[in-house]
Amino acid sequence: MLSQHQKEIILSTVPLLREGGVALTTHFYNRMFTHHPELKNLFNMGNQQSGKQQTALAMAVLAYAENISNPSVLMPAVDLIGHKHTSLNIQPEQYEIVGTHLLASIKEVLQDLATNEVIDAWAAAYQQLAQLMIGHEAKMYEDKEKTNGQWVGWKNFVVQRKQIESTEITSFYLVAEDGSEAPNFIPGQFISVKVFLPNMNLTQIRQYSISCAPNKEYLRISVKRERNEKLDVNGMISNFLHDEINEGSVVSISAPAGNFTLQDKFSKKVFISGGIGQTPLLSMLEHLSAQADIKEELIWIHACRNTEVHAFADRIESIAEKNQQLKQHQFYDVVDEKLADSHVYEGILDFSKINQWQFASDAEYYVCGPKPFIEKTVETLAAHQIKENQIFFEEFGPKSI
C-alpha cells in the first residue's frame, strides 16, 4: 500500500518523466530484451524499431505518476491495455520481469536522483499498478472461459478463403481447424494473429480488426499490403500474410478482444474511416444492416487515395441498395470524372462538401484511420458541439492520441 509520503515522492518525479520519459523507457526495453531475448517474440518489434512503443510507455508511466493519488481515473486505459494483454496471453509472472527491469532502469537512468526513497516509492507504485492490471485481466480471462466459443491463449484456424479487395487490401476468411463454430464477438473487436518470420527468426503477433459481422461460420480479417521500400517489421508481417499465407494455411489466433465496439446510446450512427481504418466499422455496419428493425439513419463516410485502393466499395453499395437508411459519402484524393456522382467528393475529408450536412447531436460517431485523420476528425466533431461520450475512435498500434 502506497503511503502519502510515497505518493508525494512519485509526484516529485513527474517533471523528470516529462523531460526524460522516452529515454527511460528506451533504456528499459533495451535492458529487458538483453536479459530476456525470448520476449522479442511477444513484443511488437516494429513498434520498438519506430520508437512508438517507447513513447507510448513513457506517456503511460507519466499518466500514472500524475494520477498516483487517484489511479481509478485511469481505468479506461487499464481496460484498453487489458484487452490487448489478454489477446497476447500475458501472464502475472511477466509483470514481475517488467517490474524488475523498470526499477533497475529508473536507478540506472536517474543515477543520483534515484535515491532509496525514490526506488522504494516506485516499487510500491508499480506493485499497486501490477495488481490492478493482473486483477482486471484475470476477470477478462475468466469471462472468455465462460463465453461460448471463446478460449484463452491460442487456437488454430484455417484460411478457408483469400479474397483480393483492392490493389492493397486482401481479406482472409478463417475457420476453426477443429471444426468448431466461429466465436461470438462484439462488432469492432480484433483478434491477434501469430506468425513466424524466418528472416528474423522471430515469432511476431499482430492485431487485426474483424471486418465481418458476427456469424457462426468464419472470422474475416482484411489486411493492407505495405509497399514502402524500407519496410519496418509491421510491414513485413502484413506482406508475409499476403505472400505466404494462402487458402489452406493454418494460423494461430487469439479470441476476439477490444473495447472499440458498437454502443447503444443512440440509434443514429455515423461511421467515419480513412483507408484500412474502415475494417472495424464495416463489422459494425454489416451487423446493423442485417437487423430488420433499423429505423434510424446510418451514415458511412470513407476517405482513401483513389478507386484502385478503395476496398469494399461494392459491399457498401450492396448494403445501401438493401437499406434505405444507409447514406454513403466517399472522398478520394483524385476523382475520375467518369465515376463522379452525388456522393463522391474530391480531396481530404471535408464535412462542408457534403450537401445539407448537419452534425447531428443525437448520433454516435465512430472514427478510425491514421492518427492525423482521427485527430482532425475528432477535433471537428468537438468544435461542432458533439459531446465526448458520443465520439468513439480507434487508433491502430500503440496509443498516442
C-alpha positions as CSV (number, residue, x, y, z in Angstrom):
1,M,0.0,0.0,0.0
2,L,1.4,3.4,-1.0
3,S,1.9,5.8,1.8
4,Q,1.0,9.5,1.5
5,H,4.8,10.3,1.6
6,Q,5.4,7.8,-1.2
7,K,2.7,9.4,-3.3
8,E,4.4,12.8,-2.8
9,I,7.7,11.2,-3.9
10,I,6.1,9.8,-7.1
11,L,4.6,13.2,-7.9
12,S,8.0,14.8,-7.4
13,T,9.4,12.7,-10.2
14,V,6.7,13.9,-12.7
15,P,9.0,16.7,-14.2
16,L,11.7,14.2,-14.7
17,L,9.3,11.9,-16.5
18,R,8.0,14.7,-18.7
19,E,11.5,15.6,-19.8
20,G,13.2,12.2,-20.0
21,G,10.5,9.6,-20.1
22,V,11.3,8.3,-23.5
23,A,15.0,7.9,-22.6
24,L,13.9,5.9,-19.5
25,T,11.6,3.6,-21.4
26,T,14.1,3.1,-24.3
27,H,16.7,2.1,-21.7
28,F,14.2,-0.2,-20.0
29,Y,13.3,-2.1,-23.2
30,N,17.0,-2.5,-24.2
31,R,17.8,-3.8,-20.7
32,M,14.8,-6.2,-20.6
33,F,15.4,-7.6,-24.1
34,T,19.1,-8.1,-23.2
35,H,18.2,-10.2,-20.2
36,H,15.1,-11.8,-21.7
37,P,15.5,-12.1,-25.5
38,E,12.6,-14.5,-25.7
39,L,10.3,-11.6,-25.0
40,K,11.1,-10.3,-28.5
41,N,8.6,-13.0,-29.7
42,L,5.9,-11.3,-27.6
43,F,6.5,-7.6,-28.1
44,N,5.9,-5.8,-31.4
45,M,9.4,-5.3,-32.7
46,G,8.2,-3.0,-35.5
47,N,6.9,-0.5,-32.8
48,Q,10.2,-1.0,-31.0
49,Q,12.0,-0.1,-34.2
50,S,10.0,3.0,-34.8
51,G,10.1,4.2,-31.2
52,K,6.3,4.2,-30.9
53,Q,6.2,1.7,-28.1
54,Q,8.8,3.5,-26.1
55,T,6.8,6.8,-26.4
56,A,3.5,5.1,-25.6
57,L,5.0,3.5,-22.4
58,A,6.6,6.9,-21.4
59,M,3.1,8.5,-21.7
60,A,1.5,5.7,-19.7
61,V,4.1,6.0,-16.9
62,L,3.7,9.8,-16.8
63,A,-0.1,9.5,-16.6
64,Y,0.2,7.0,-13.8
65,A,2.6,9.3,-11.8
66,E,0.4,12.3,-12.4
67,N,-2.7,10.4,-11.1
68,I,-1.0,8.4,-8.4
69,S,-3.4,9.7,-5.7
70,N,-6.4,8.6,-7.7
71,P,-5.5,5.8,-10.2
72,S,-9.2,4.9,-10.7
73,V,-9.3,7.7,-13.3
74,L,-7.1,5.6,-15.5
75,M,-9.5,2.6,-15.6
76,P,-10.5,3.3,-19.2
77,A,-6.7,3.0,-20.1
78,V,-6.4,-0.1,-17.9
79,D,-9.3,-1.7,-19.7
80,L,-7.8,-0.9,-23.1
81,I,-4.5,-2.3,-22.1
82,G,-6.2,-5.3,-20.6
83,H,-7.9,-6.2,-23.9
84,K,-4.5,-6.0,-25.6
85,H,-2.8,-8.1,-22.9
86,T,-5.4,-10.9,-22.9
87,S,-5.2,-11.1,-26.7
88,L,-1.4,-11.7,-26.2
89,N,-2.0,-14.1,-23.3
90,I,0.1,-12.0,-20.9
91,Q,0.6,-13.8,-17.6
92,P,1.3,-12.5,-14.0
93,E,4.9,-13.6,-13.9
94,Q,5.6,-11.4,-16.9
95,Y,4.7,-8.4,-14.8
96,E,7.5,-9.4,-12.4
97,I,10.0,-9.3,-15.2
98,V,8.8,-5.8,-16.3
99,G,8.9,-4.5,-12.7
100,T,12.4,-5.8,-12.1
101,H,13.8,-4.0,-15.2
102,L,11.7,-0.9,-14.9
103,L,13.0,-0.3,-11.4
104,A,16.6,-1.1,-12.4
105,S,16.2,1.3,-15.3
106,I,15.0,4.1,-13.1
107,K,18.1,3.7,-10.9
108,E,20.5,3.5,-13.9
109,V,19.0,6.5,-15.8
110,L,18.3,8.8,-12.9
111,Q,21.5,7.8,-11.1
112,D,22.0,10.1,-8.0
113,L,18.4,11.3,-8.2
114,A,17.2,7.7,-7.8
115,T,17.6,7.6,-4.0
116,N,16.5,4.6,-2.0
117,E,13.3,6.5,-1.1
118,V,12.5,7.1,-4.8
119,I,13.1,3.5,-5.7
120,D,11.0,2.2,-2.8
121,A,8.2,4.6,-3.7
122,W,8.3,3.4,-7.4
123,A,8.5,-0.2,-6.3
124,A,5.3,0.3,-4.3
125,A,3.6,2.2,-7.1
126,Y,4.5,-0.4,-9.7
127,Q,3.2,-3.2,-7.4
128,Q,-0.1,-1.3,-7.0
129,L,-0.4,-0.9,-10.8
130,A,0.6,-4.5,-11.5
131,Q,-2.0,-5.9,-9.1
132,L,-4.7,-3.6,-10.6
133,M,-3.8,-4.9,-14.1
134,I,-3.5,-8.5,-13.1
135,G,-6.8,-8.5,-11.3
136,H,-8.6,-6.8,-14.2
137,E,-7.1,-9.2,-16.7
138,A,-7.9,-12.3,-14.5
139,K,-11.6,-11.3,-14.7
140,M,-11.3,-10.9,-18.5
141,Y,-9.7,-14.3,-18.9
142,E,-12.5,-15.8,-16.7
143,D,-15.1,-14.2,-18.9
144,K,-13.5,-15.7,-22.0
145,E,-13.7,-19.1,-20.5
146,K,-17.4,-18.6,-19.8
147,T,-18.2,-17.2,-23.2
148,N,-19.5,-19.7,-25.6
149,G,-17.0,-20.4,-28.4
150,Q,-14.1,-18.3,-26.9
151,W,-10.9,-19.5,-25.5
152,V,-7.8,-18.4,-23.5
153,G,-4.4,-18.5,-25.3
154,W,-4.1,-19.6,-28.9
155,K,-6.2,-21.7,-31.3
156,N,-5.5,-22.9,-34.8
157,F,-7.7,-21.6,-37.7
158,V,-7.5,-22.4,-41.4
159,V,-7.6,-19.9,-44.2
160,Q,-10.8,-21.0,-45.9
161,R,-10.8,-18.2,-48.5
162,K,-8.4,-15.5,-49.5
163,Q,-10.1,-12.6,-51.4
164,I,-8.5,-9.5,-53.0
165,E,-10.5,-6.4,-52.1
166,S,-8.3,-3.8,-53.7
167,T,-4.8,-3.3,-55.0
168,E,-3.6,-3.1,-51.4
169,I,-6.1,-4.9,-49.3
170,T,-6.8,-8.7,-49.1
171,S,-9.3,-10.5,-46.9
172,F,-8.7,-13.8,-45.1
173,Y,-11.7,-15.9,-44.1
174,L,-10.7,-18.0,-41.1
175,V,-12.5,-21.2,-39.8
176,A,-11.6,-23.2,-36.8
177,E,-9.3,-26.2,-37.6
178,D,-11.2,-28.4,-35.1
179,G,-14.5,-27.7,-36.9
180,S,-16.0,-25.7,-34.0
181,E,-18.1,-22.7,-34.6
182,A,-16.6,-19.3,-35.1
183,P,-16.6,-17.4,-31.8
184,N,-19.1,-14.7,-31.0
185,F,-17.8,-11.2,-30.7
186,I,-18.9,-7.6,-30.4
187,P,-18.7,-5.7,-33.7
188,G,-15.5,-3.6,-33.7
189,Q,-13.3,-6.1,-31.9
190,F,-10.0,-7.6,-33.1
191,I,-8.0,-10.8,-33.0
192,S,-4.3,-11.4,-32.6
193,V,-2.6,-13.4,-35.3
194,K,0.7,-15.1,-34.5
195,V,3.2,-15.8,-37.3
196,F,6.9,-16.9,-37.5
197,L,9.1,-14.7,-39.6
198,P,12.0,-16.9,-40.9
199,N,14.2,-13.9,-42.0
200,M,14.1,-12.5,-38.4
201,N,13.9,-15.9,-36.7
202,L,11.2,-14.4,-34.5
203,T,7.6,-15.1,-33.8
204,Q,5.5,-11.9,-34.1
205,I,2.0,-11.1,-33.0
206,R,-0.2,-8.5,-34.7
207,Q,-3.8,-7.4,-34.0
208,Y,-6.3,-7.2,-36.9
209,S,-9.8,-5.9,-36.7
210,I,-12.5,-8.4,-37.5
211,S,-14.1,-6.9,-40.7
212,C,-17.3,-9.0,-40.8
213,A,-20.5,-9.2,-38.7
214,P,-20.6,-11.9,-36.0
215,N,-21.6,-15.3,-37.5
216,K,-21.0,-18.9,-36.6
217,E,-19.1,-19.8,-39.8
218,Y,-16.0,-17.7,-40.0
219,L,-13.9,-14.7,-38.9
220,R,-12.7,-12.3,-41.5
221,I,-9.7,-10.0,-41.3
222,S,-8.7,-7.6,-44.1
223,V,-5.0,-6.7,-44.3
224,K,-3.3,-3.9,-46.1
225,R,-0.1,-4.7,-48.0
226,E,2.8,-2.3,-47.3
227,R,4.7,-1.1,-50.3
228,N,7.4,1.1,-48.7
229,E,10.9,0.2,-49.9
230,K,12.2,0.4,-46.3
231,L,9.7,-1.8,-44.6
232,D,9.6,-2.0,-40.8
233,V,8.7,-5.2,-39.0
234,N,4.9,-4.4,-39.1
235,G,5.1,-4.1,-42.9
236,M,7.0,-7.4,-43.1
237,I,4.1,-9.2,-41.3
238,S,1.4,-7.7,-43.5
239,N,3.3,-8.7,-46.6
240,F,4.0,-12.1,-45.1
241,L,0.3,-12.7,-44.8
242,H,-0.2,-11.5,-48.4
243,D,2.6,-13.6,-49.9
244,E,3.0,-16.7,-47.7
245,I,-0.5,-17.3,-46.2
246,N,-2.8,-19.0,-48.7
247,E,-6.0,-20.9,-48.8
248,G,-5.5,-24.0,-46.6
249,S,-2.7,-22.3,-44.5
250,V,-3.1,-22.7,-40.7
251,V,-2.6,-19.6,-38.4
252,S,-2.8,-19.3,-34.6
253,I,-5.2,-16.6,-33.4
254,S,-6.5,-15.3,-30.0
255,A,-10.1,-15.0,-29.1
256,P,-11.7,-11.7,-30.0
257,A,-10.9,-8.7,-27.8
258,G,-11.1,-4.9,-27.7
259,N,-13.3,-2.2,-26.3
260,F,-13.8,-0.1,-29.5
261,T,-17.2,-1.6,-30.0
262,L,-20.7,-0.8,-31.2
263,Q,-22.6,1.1,-28.5
264,D,-26.3,1.6,-27.9
265,K,-26.7,5.2,-26.6
266,F,-28.2,6.5,-29.9
267,S,-29.8,4.6,-32.8
268,K,-28.4,7.0,-35.3
269,K,-24.8,6.0,-36.2
270,V,-22.1,7.9,-38.2
271,F,-19.1,5.8,-39.4
272,I,-16.0,7.8,-40.5
273,S,-13.0,6.0,-41.8
274,G,-9.7,6.6,-43.5
275,G,-8.0,3.8,-45.5
276,I,-7.8,0.5,-43.8
277,G,-9.5,2.1,-40.8
278,Q,-12.8,1.0,-42.2
279,T,-12.4,-2.6,-41.2
280,P,-13.9,-2.4,-37.6
281,L,-16.6,0.0,-38.8
282,L,-17.5,-2.5,-41.6
283,S,-18.1,-5.1,-39.0
284,M,-20.5,-2.7,-37.2
285,L,-22.3,-1.7,-40.3
286,E,-22.8,-5.3,-41.5
287,H,-24.2,-6.2,-38.1
288,L,-26.6,-3.3,-38.1
289,S,-27.7,-3.8,-41.7
290,A,-28.7,-7.4,-41.0
291,Q,-31.3,-6.3,-38.5
292,A,-34.8,-5.8,-39.8
293,D,-35.8,-3.1,-37.3
294,I,-33.3,-0.4,-38.2
295,K,-35.3,2.8,-38.5
296,E,-32.7,5.5,-37.8
297,E,-30.2,6.8,-40.3
298,L,-26.8,5.2,-40.8
299,I,-24.1,7.3,-42.4
300,W,-21.0,5.9,-44.0
301,I,-18.1,8.3,-44.7
302,H,-14.9,6.9,-46.1
303,A,-11.7,8.6,-47.4
304,C,-8.9,7.0,-49.4
305,R,-6.5,7.9,-52.2
306,N,-8.3,6.6,-55.2
307,T,-10.6,3.9,-56.6
308,E,-7.8,1.4,-57.0
309,V,-7.1,1.2,-53.3
310,H,-10.7,1.5,-52.3
311,A,-11.8,-1.8,-50.7
312,F,-15.4,-2.9,-50.1
313,A,-16.9,-0.3,-52.4
314,D,-19.3,-2.9,-53.9
315,R,-20.1,-4.3,-50.4
316,I,-21.1,-0.9,-49.1
317,E,-23.1,-0.2,-52.3
318,S,-24.9,-3.6,-51.9
319,I,-25.8,-2.7,-48.3
320,A,-27.1,0.7,-49.3
321,E,-29.3,-0.8,-52.0
322,K,-31.0,-3.1,-49.5
323,N,-31.1,-0.5,-46.7
324,Q,-32.7,2.9,-47.4
325,Q,-31.5,4.1,-44.0
326,L,-27.8,4.0,-45.2
327,K,-26.4,7.1,-46.7
328,Q,-22.8,7.0,-48.0
329,H,-20.2,9.6,-48.8
330,Q,-16.8,8.9,-50.4
331,F,-13.8,11.1,-50.5
332,Y,-10.9,10.5,-53.0
333,D,-7.7,12.4,-53.3
334,V,-8.3,12.3,-57.0
335,V,-11.7,11.7,-58.6
336,D,-12.2,10.1,-62.0
337,E,-14.8,12.3,-63.8
338,K,-16.4,9.1,-65.2
339,L,-17.1,7.9,-61.7
340,A,-18.1,11.1,-60.1
341,D,-21.6,11.1,-58.6
342,S,-23.6,12.8,-55.9
343,H,-21.9,11.0,-53.0
344,V,-18.3,11.2,-54.3
345,Y,-16.1,14.2,-53.4
346,E,-12.5,15.2,-54.3
347,G,-9.9,15.9,-51.7
348,I,-9.5,15.0,-48.0
349,L,-12.5,14.5,-45.7
350,D,-14.4,17.8,-45.5
351,F,-17.9,17.8,-44.0
352,S,-18.7,21.1,-45.6
353,K,-18.6,19.5,-49.1
354,I,-21.4,17.1,-48.1
355,N,-24.8,18.6,-49.3
356,Q,-27.1,19.5,-46.4
357,W,-24.6,18.0,-43.9
358,Q,-25.6,18.5,-40.2
359,F,-23.6,17.5,-37.1
360,A,-26.4,15.5,-35.5
361,S,-26.5,15.9,-31.7
362,D,-28.5,12.6,-31.4
363,A,-25.9,10.3,-33.0
364,E,-22.9,8.2,-32.2
365,Y,-19.8,8.9,-34.2
366,Y,-17.2,6.1,-34.8
367,V,-13.8,7.2,-36.2
368,C,-10.9,5.0,-37.4
369,G,-7.9,5.7,-39.6
370,P,-4.4,7.2,-39.4
371,K,-3.5,9.3,-36.4
372,P,-3.8,12.7,-38.1
373,F,-7.1,11.7,-39.7
374,I,-8.5,10.7,-36.2
375,E,-7.2,13.9,-34.5
376,K,-8.6,16.2,-37.2
377,T,-12.0,14.5,-37.3
378,V,-12.5,14.3,-33.5
379,E,-11.4,18.0,-33.3
380,T,-14.0,18.9,-35.9
381,L,-16.7,17.0,-34.2
382,A,-15.9,18.6,-30.8
383,A,-15.9,22.0,-32.4
384,H,-19.5,21.4,-33.6
385,Q,-20.7,20.5,-30.0
386,I,-20.7,16.8,-30.4
387,K,-20.2,15.5,-26.8
388,E,-17.2,13.4,-25.9
389,N,-19.3,10.5,-24.8
390,Q,-20.8,10.3,-28.4
391,I,-17.4,10.0,-30.1
392,F,-15.6,6.7,-30.3
393,F,-12.3,6.2,-32.0
394,E,-9.7,3.5,-32.5
395,E,-6.0,4.2,-33.2
396,F,-4.2,1.1,-34.6
397,G,-0.9,0.5,-32.8
398,P,0.4,2.0,-29.5
399,K,-1.9,4.7,-28.3
400,S,-0.6,8.2,-28.7
401,I,-3.8,10.2,-29.1
